[in-house]
Amino acid sequence: MTNKERKENGLPYHYDDPSLMGNQFEYQDKLYEYNRTRPVEQDKRQEILKEMFAEIGEGCHIEIPLHANWGCRHVHFGRGIYCNSNVTFVDDEHIYIGDYCMIAPNVVISTSGHPVLPILRENHYVYNLPVRIGRNVWIGSGVQILPGVTIGNNSVIGAGSVVTNSIPSNVVAFGVPCRVIRAIGEKDKKYFYKNRELDVWE
């Protein structure tokens, strides 16, 4: 099995294989261009995002700086997504994010990892697994999402969490490692934050 085939099958492969680099630096150059835009250049930012991403829906807003191994070439965005500053996509594999998600500052979404066995790391082995985030998910500041994770629709991932395993839909989850704390339900129709009551609800 070739190094390329190993990568495509989620198996450990040599990350320093020149045949796998492709146009990575060109994609990083486009990201560099995006990060150097001025706040008033919103139209220009939207144009660059469409060139950078594998796909991106309407109404997405991404604060700078943004970081990505492949310049977001393997990142798939739905519509209406907001990313705050200093988000990192380790996008050696594909990352899928659904409509209306919110991503807080300093979040890392990583598709890549290294084997625990020391001799494999010493010989430059890495593996990649896709990450899938559903619709209307809120990811709190400083969250780390690891390779192969899926997060279901409408869930909330609390700040500082390390998401090592998949999280279902319609739950609040946080911690290190991240775990489900409770379902989203009637309480959330009354309180928007701790004991602070909603004043409007339709």
Short mmCIF file of the C-alpha atoms (twelve columns), coordinates in Angstrom:
data_MODEL
# 
_entry.id   MODEL 
# 
loop_
_atom_site.group_PDB 
_atom_site.id 
_atom_site.type_symbol 
_atom_site.label_atom_id 
_atom_site.label_alt_id 
_atom_site.label_comp_id 
_atom_site.label_asym_id 
_atom_site.label_seq_id 
_atom_site.Cartn_x 
_atom_site.Cartn_y 
_atom_site.Cartn_z 
_atom_site.pdbx_PDB_model_num 
ATOM 1   C CA . MET A 1   0.000   0.000  0.000  1 
ATOM 2   C CA . THR A 2   1.399   3.395  -0.963 1 
ATOM 3   C CA . ASN A 3   1.820   6.248  1.488  1 
ATOM 4   C CA . LYS A 4   -1.058  8.087  -0.256 1 
ATOM 5   C CA . GLU A 5   -3.333  5.039  0.061  1 
ATOM 6   C CA . ARG A 6   -2.446  4.698  3.738  1 
ATOM 7   C CA . LYS A 7   -3.419  8.343  4.315  1 
ATOM 8   C CA . GLU A 8   -6.709  7.938  2.468  1 
ATOM 9   C CA . ASN A 9   -7.570  4.867  4.576  1 
ATOM 10  C CA . GLY A 10  -6.904  6.561  7.921  1 
ATOM 11  C CA . LEU A 11  -3.767  4.495  8.553  1 
ATOM 12  C CA . PRO A 12  -0.445  5.832  9.869  1 
ATOM 13  C CA . TYR A 13  1.658   7.283  7.049  1 
ATOM 14  C CA . HIS A 14  4.820   9.349  6.576  1 
ATOM 15  C CA . TYR A 15  3.803   13.020 6.743  1 
ATOM 16  C CA . ASP A 16  7.037   14.156 5.099  1 
ATOM 17  C CA . ASP A 17  6.347   12.357 1.807  1 
ATOM 18  C CA . PRO A 18  6.820   15.079 -0.879 1 
ATOM 19  C CA . SER A 19  4.128   13.488 -3.055 1 
ATOM 20  C CA . LEU A 20  1.494   14.374 -0.453 1 
ATOM 21  C CA . MET A 21  2.294   18.086 -0.262 1 
ATOM 22  C CA . GLY A 22  0.390   19.040 -3.437 1 
ATOM 23  C CA . ASN A 23  -0.464  22.757 -3.468 1 
ATOM 24  C CA . GLN A 24  -0.384  23.142 0.314  1 
ATOM 25  C CA . PHE A 25  1.804   26.251 0.260  1 
ATOM 26  C CA . GLU A 26  -0.473  27.929 -2.286 1 
ATOM 27  C CA . TYR A 27  -3.454  27.350 0.004  1 
ATOM 28  C CA . GLN A 28  -1.476  28.712 2.942  1 
ATOM 29  C CA . ASP A 29  -0.628  31.797 0.867  1 
ATOM 30  C CA . LYS A 30  -4.343  32.413 0.331  1 
ATOM 31  C CA . LEU A 31  -4.895  32.144 4.091  1 
ATOM 32  C CA . TYR A 32  -2.032  34.588 4.635  1 
ATOM 33  C CA . GLU A 33  -3.780  37.000 2.275  1 
ATOM 34  C CA . TYR A 34  -7.042  36.636 4.220  1 
ATOM 35  C CA . ASN A 35  -5.334  37.330 7.542  1 
ATOM 36  C CA . ARG A 36  -3.865  40.554 6.165  1 
ATOM 37  C CA . THR A 37  -7.217  42.069 5.158  1 
ATOM 38  C CA . ARG A 38  -8.534  45.142 6.951  1 
ATOM 39  C CA . PRO A 39  -11.777 45.088 8.960  1 
ATOM 40  C CA . VAL A 40  -13.484 47.365 6.406  1 
ATOM 41  C CA . GLU A 41  -12.696 44.917 3.567  1 
ATOM 42  C CA . GLN A 42  -15.647 42.634 4.222  1 
ATOM 43  C CA . ASP A 43  -16.452 42.045 0.544  1 
ATOM 44  C CA . LYS A 44  -12.843 41.114 -0.148 1 
ATOM 45  C CA . ARG A 45  -12.871 38.704 2.790  1 
ATOM 46  C CA . GLN A 46  -15.960 36.954 1.431  1 
ATOM 47  C CA . GLU A 47  -14.313 36.549 -1.970 1 
ATOM 48  C CA . ILE A 48  -11.161 35.062 -0.444 1 
ATOM 49  C CA . LEU A 49  -13.134 32.669 1.767  1 
ATOM 50  C CA . LYS A 50  -14.850 31.217 -1.296 1 
ATOM 51  C CA . GLU A 51  -11.433 30.589 -2.825 1 
ATOM 52  C CA . MET A 52  -9.993  29.084 0.366  1 
ATOM 53  C CA . PHE A 53  -12.649 26.659 1.600  1 
ATOM 54  C CA . ALA A 54  -13.673 23.311 0.145  1 
ATOM 55  C CA . GLU A 55  -17.185 24.799 0.388  1 
ATOM 56  C CA . ILE A 56  -18.701 27.672 2.331  1 
ATOM 57  C CA . GLY A 57  -22.319 28.819 2.571  1 
ATOM 58  C CA . GLU A 58  -23.772 32.307 2.624  1 
ATOM 59  C CA . GLY A 59  -23.521 34.559 5.681  1 
ATOM 60  C CA . CYS A 60  -20.376 33.081 7.235  1 
ATOM 61  C CA . HIS A 61  -18.135 35.428 9.221  1 
ATOM 62  C CA . ILE A 62  -14.618 34.493 10.317 1 
ATOM 63  C CA . GLU A 63  -12.531 36.801 12.495 1 
ATOM 64  C CA . ILE A 64  -8.785  36.994 11.992 1 
ATOM 65  C CA . PRO A 65  -6.319  35.577 12.640 1 
ATOM 66  C CA . LEU A 66  -7.398  32.195 11.287 1 
ATOM 67  C CA . HIS A 67  -4.993  29.243 11.150 1 
ATOM 68  C CA . ALA A 68  -5.143  26.074 9.034  1 
ATOM 69  C CA . ASN A 69  -2.598  23.500 7.867  1 
ATOM 70  C CA . TRP A 70  -4.075  23.443 4.379  1 
ATOM 71  C CA . GLY A 71  -5.486  26.974 4.373  1 
ATOM 72  C CA . CYS A 72  -9.033  25.568 4.916  1 
ATOM 73  C CA . ARG A 73  -8.841  23.613 1.650  1 
ATOM 74  C CA . HIS A 74  -10.412 20.619 3.443  1 
ATOM 75  C CA . VAL A 75  -12.949 22.587 5.536  1 
ATOM 76  C CA . HIS A 76  -16.642 22.438 4.609  1 
ATOM 77  C CA . PHE A 77  -18.898 25.163 6.066  1 
ATOM 78  C CA . GLY A 78  -22.658 25.415 5.916  1 
ATOM 79  C CA . ARG A 79  -24.388 28.801 6.040  1 
ATOM 80  C CA . GLY A 80  -24.484 31.426 8.788  1 
ATOM 81  C CA . ILE A 81  -21.426 30.177 10.689 1 
ATOM 82  C CA . TYR A 82  -19.504 32.531 12.998 1 
ATOM 83  C CA . CYS A 83  -15.875 31.916 14.005 1 
ATOM 84  C CA . ASN A 84  -14.218 34.164 16.533 1 
ATOM 85  C CA . SER A 85  -10.505 34.970 16.458 1 
ATOM 86  C CA . ASN A 86  -7.575  32.565 16.594 1 
ATOM 87  C CA . VAL A 87  -9.442  29.427 15.514 1 
ATOM 88  C CA . THR A 88  -7.191  26.645 14.201 1 
ATOM 89  C CA . PHE A 89  -8.210  23.960 11.723 1 
ATOM 90  C CA . VAL A 90  -5.704  21.118 11.451 1 
ATOM 91  C CA . ASP A 91  -7.300  20.209 8.150  1 
ATOM 92  C CA . ASP A 92  -5.116  17.412 6.827  1 
ATOM 93  C CA . GLU A 93  -8.422  15.500 6.585  1 
ATOM 94  C CA . HIS A 94  -11.876 16.932 5.958  1 
ATOM 95  C CA . ILE A 95  -13.758 18.975 8.574  1 
ATOM 96  C CA . TYR A 96  -17.529 19.369 8.142  1 
ATOM 97  C CA . ILE A 97  -19.414 22.083 10.079 1 
ATOM 98  C CA . GLY A 98  -23.179 22.539 9.779  1 
ATOM 99  C CA . ASP A 99  -25.342 25.649 9.397  1 
ATOM 100 C CA . TYR A 100 -25.477 28.340 12.108 1 
ATOM 101 C CA . CYS A 101 -22.659 26.984 14.271 1 
ATOM 102 C CA . MET A 102 -20.781 29.364 16.566 1 
ATOM 103 C CA . ILE A 103 -17.104 28.828 17.314 1 
ATOM 104 C CA . ALA A 104 -15.531 30.864 20.116 1 
ATOM 105 C CA . PRO A 105 -11.916 32.146 20.292 1 
ATOM 106 C CA . ASN A 106 -8.908  29.840 20.502 1 
ATOM 107 C CA . VAL A 107 -10.723 26.683 19.407 1 
ATOM 108 C CA . VAL A 108 -8.642  23.928 17.779 1 
ATOM 109 C CA . ILE A 109 -10.291 21.357 15.515 1 
ATOM 110 C CA . SER A 110 -7.726  18.714 14.622 1 
ATOM 111 C CA . THR A 111 -8.001  15.833 12.172 1 
ATOM 112 C CA . SER A 112 -4.406  14.708 12.767 1 
ATOM 113 C CA . GLY A 113 -2.689  12.718 15.470 1 
ATOM 114 C CA . HIS A 114 0.511   10.800 16.060 1 
ATOM 115 C CA . PRO A 115 0.820   7.178  17.228 1 
ATOM 116 C CA . VAL A 116 1.704   6.661  20.878 1 
ATOM 117 C CA . LEU A 117 4.435   4.127  20.015 1 
ATOM 118 C CA . PRO A 118 7.678   6.160  20.176 1 
ATOM 119 C CA . ILE A 119 9.431   4.506  17.211 1 
ATOM 120 C CA . LEU A 120 6.555   5.499  14.898 1 
ATOM 121 C CA . ARG A 121 6.732   9.144  15.924 1 
ATOM 122 C CA . GLU A 122 10.500  9.095  15.540 1 
ATOM 123 C CA . ASN A 123 9.980   7.910  11.955 1 
ATOM 124 C CA . HIS A 124 7.491   10.696 11.145 1 
ATOM 125 C CA . TYR A 125 4.227   8.759  11.183 1 
ATOM 126 C CA . VAL A 126 0.885   10.564 11.448 1 
ATOM 127 C CA . TYR A 127 -2.763  9.628  10.928 1 
ATOM 128 C CA . ASN A 128 -5.805  11.672 9.866  1 
ATOM 129 C CA . LEU A 129 -9.496  11.156 10.676 1 
ATOM 130 C CA . PRO A 130 -12.365 13.485 9.642  1 
ATOM 131 C CA . VAL A 131 -14.280 15.664 12.121 1 
ATOM 132 C CA . ARG A 132 -18.026 16.287 11.726 1 
ATOM 133 C CA . ILE A 133 -19.942 18.982 13.610 1 
ATOM 134 C CA . GLY A 134 -23.712 19.176 13.170 1 
ATOM 135 C CA . ARG A 135 -26.095 22.062 12.722 1 
ATOM 136 C CA . ASN A 136 -26.410 24.923 15.251 1 
ATOM 137 C CA . VAL A 137 -23.627 23.741 17.569 1 
ATOM 138 C CA . TRP A 138 -21.990 26.212 19.965 1 
ATOM 139 C CA . ILE A 139 -18.338 25.489 20.723 1 
ATOM 140 C CA . GLY A 140 -16.996 27.452 23.701 1 
ATOM 141 C CA . SER A 141 -13.648 29.206 23.933 1 
ATOM 142 C CA . GLY A 142 -10.485 27.141 24.123 1 
ATOM 143 C CA . VAL A 143 -12.145 23.861 23.132 1 
ATOM 144 C CA . GLN A 144 -9.932  21.163 21.602 1 
ATOM 145 C CA . ILE A 145 -11.686 18.724 19.228 1 
ATOM 146 C CA . LEU A 146 -9.643  15.633 18.363 1 
ATOM 147 C CA . PRO A 147 -9.509  13.439 15.235 1 
ATOM 148 C CA . GLY A 148 -12.528 11.313 14.328 1 
ATOM 149 C CA . VAL A 149 -15.000 13.148 16.581 1 
ATOM 150 C CA . THR A 150 -18.636 13.807 15.608 1 
ATOM 151 C CA . ILE A 151 -20.774 16.372 17.479 1 
ATOM 152 C CA . GLY A 152 -24.533 16.185 16.983 1 
ATOM 153 C CA . ASN A 153 -26.974 18.965 16.092 1 
ATOM 154 C CA . ASN A 154 -27.787 21.768 18.575 1 
ATOM 155 C CA . SER A 155 -25.292 20.657 21.228 1 
ATOM 156 C CA . VAL A 156 -23.188 23.010 23.366 1 
ATOM 157 C CA . ILE A 157 -19.534 22.228 24.140 1 
ATOM 158 C CA . GLY A 158 -18.407 24.144 27.224 1 
ATOM 159 C CA . ALA A 159 -15.296 26.316 27.287 1 
ATOM 160 C CA . GLY A 160 -11.977 24.579 27.816 1 
ATOM 161 C CA . SER A 161 -13.256 21.115 26.960 1 
ATOM 162 C CA . VAL A 162 -11.152 18.439 25.292 1 
ATOM 163 C CA . VAL A 163 -13.456 16.433 23.032 1 
ATOM 164 C CA . THR A 164 -11.914 12.984 22.655 1 
ATOM 165 C CA . ASN A 165 -15.103 11.059 21.788 1 
ATOM 166 C CA . SER A 166 -18.270 11.812 19.839 1 
ATOM 167 C CA . ILE A 167 -21.066 13.840 21.463 1 
ATOM 168 C CA . PRO A 168 -24.775 13.282 20.618 1 
ATOM 169 C CA . SER A 169 -27.326 15.899 19.531 1 
ATOM 170 C CA . ASN A 170 -29.228 18.240 21.874 1 
ATOM 171 C CA . VAL A 171 -26.954 18.072 24.925 1 
ATOM 172 C CA . VAL A 172 -24.705 20.278 27.016 1 
ATOM 173 C CA . ALA A 173 -21.253 18.696 27.345 1 
ATOM 174 C CA . PHE A 174 -18.024 19.875 28.913 1 
ATOM 175 C CA . GLY A 175 -14.930 18.759 30.764 1 
ATOM 176 C CA . VAL A 176 -11.563 17.120 30.280 1 
ATOM 177 C CA . PRO A 177 -12.298 14.743 28.739 1 
ATOM 178 C CA . CYS A 178 -15.579 16.225 27.479 1 
ATOM 179 C CA . ARG A 179 -18.688 14.332 28.613 1 
ATOM 180 C CA . VAL A 180 -22.431 14.838 28.420 1 
ATOM 181 C CA . ILE A 181 -23.726 16.755 31.462 1 
ATOM 182 C CA . ARG A 182 -27.404 17.067 30.585 1 
ATOM 183 C CA . ALA A 183 -29.939 17.229 27.789 1 
ATOM 184 C CA . ILE A 184 -31.152 20.554 26.396 1 
ATOM 185 C CA . GLY A 185 -34.786 20.929 27.467 1 
ATOM 186 C CA . GLU A 186 -37.421 22.821 29.450 1 
ATOM 187 C CA . LYS A 187 -34.900 24.540 31.734 1 
ATOM 188 C CA . ASP A 188 -33.356 26.240 28.710 1 
ATOM 189 C CA . LYS A 189 -36.707 27.764 27.755 1 
ATOM 190 C CA . LYS A 190 -36.735 29.607 31.114 1 
ATOM 191 C CA . TYR A 191 -33.069 30.445 31.793 1 
ATOM 192 C CA . PHE A 192 -30.520 31.731 29.283 1 
ATOM 193 C CA . TYR A 193 -27.527 31.621 31.664 1 
ATOM 194 C CA . LYS A 194 -27.405 30.026 35.117 1 
ATOM 195 C CA . ASN A 195 -30.337 31.580 37.056 1 
ATOM 196 C CA . ARG A 196 -30.891 34.486 34.663 1 
ATOM 197 C CA . GLU A 197 -34.408 34.259 33.243 1 
ATOM 198 C CA . LEU A 198 -35.378 34.866 29.651 1 
ATOM 199 C CA . ASP A 199 -37.575 37.938 29.290 1 
ATOM 200 C CA . VAL A 200 -38.827 37.122 25.789 1 
ATOM 201 C CA . TRP A 201 -39.740 33.767 24.351 1 
ATOM 202 C CA . GLU A 202 -41.840 33.009 21.302 1 
# 
